[in-house]
Amino acid sequence: MLLSPQAERNWESVCSVLEDVLESQSHRQLFALELGSGTGQHIIRFAQKMPFVIWQPSDIKEDSLESIKAYIAATQAKTVLPPVHLDASEPWEKWAGLSHNSCDVIISINLLQYSSFKTAQGVFSGAGQILKQNGLLITYGVYAVNGIITPSCNEKLDEELRKLNPDWGLPDIDVLRQLAYGNGMRMERIIEMEEYYKCLIFRKL
């Protein structure tokens, strides 16, 4: 069971956004895919708080998949499916056998700044195919706005990410809005979170 201090810090605030957004549908069972589940800490907590959702964790890294399995076993989570290997930069047909219009919700926490633009394109094109009509894509992270990164701590983060990998960095909200539009979704809300983080909520039309 890997431990991410950041996941321990932010799971409650992200969870409260999810509970708020999904509350109106809590009378029926929903299916949610998490892209880049990492350690598995988030999805286990979400499952405990929202029992009306069946959760599908996924990641590209083997040690993350093992950690998620360990969390599922330790918490005996009944509504979390075994994790699947999924590379969001690949065409949606390769997304672990998930079918067209099969998801109510797709969640991506701190994924977009640690991945290439190709991955961002993959997330939005995949979501456009896999989400049901009115389904939601929810992304959490730090973003640029119209090409501008503020405050200085976010500029520093962007620089650090680009040093680690030139393809990484803070994605621009306007670019994500356009990606969403090109894949049959629209940005519905921007929710301001702690430490300059934001939740972006996109809905499939």
Residue, then its C-alpha position, 0 to 999 in steps of 0.5 A: m500500500l503506497l502512501s501519497p501525502q498529497a492524496e491524504r491532504n486533498w481527498e476530502s475536498v475532492c470528495s465533497v465536490l464529487e458528492d455535491v455534483l453526483e447527489s442528484q443521481s444518488h438514487r441510482q447506481l452509477f459507474a465511474l472510471e478513475l484515470g491515473s488512480g495512483t496509490g488507490q487512496h482516493i478511490i477507496r475513500f470515494a467508495q466509502k462515501m458514495p456507495f451508490v457508485i461502482w468504481q473502476p480504478s486504472d493506472i499505467k504503472e504496475d506498482s500503482l496497480e499493486s497498491i490499489k489492489a492492496y487498498i481494496a483488500a485492506t478495506q474490503a471495498k465492495t464497490v471498487l473493481p479490480p484495477v486495470h492497466l489503462d494508457a489514456s493517450e491510447p485510442w479509447e478502444k484500447w481502454a481496458g475493454l470499456s464500451h461506448n457510452s458505458c460511464d456516468v463519470i470519469i475522474s482524473i486527479n492530478l493527471l494532466q499536469y504530469s502527462s503529455f498533450k497527447t494524453a490530454q487529447g486522449v482523455f478528452s477523446g476517450a471521455g467523449q466516447i465512453l461517457k453516457q449522454n449527460g455524463l461528467l468528466i471531472t479533472y482536478g489539478v493546477y492550470a494555466v488560464n489563457g496562457i498565464i500561470t499565477p501565482s509564482c508557486n504555480e510558475k515554479l511548479d510548471e518549471e519543475l515539471r518541465k525539468l522532469n519531462p519537457d512534455w509535462g506542465l500545467p495545462d491551459i483551461d482554454v485549451l481543455r475547453q476546446l478539446a472538450y468542445g471538439n469531443g462533444m462536451r462542454m465545460e460546465r463549472i470551474i470550482e476553486m479549491e485549496e492552494y490554487y487547485k481547481c476542479l473542472i467539470f465537463r458534461k457530455l452533450 
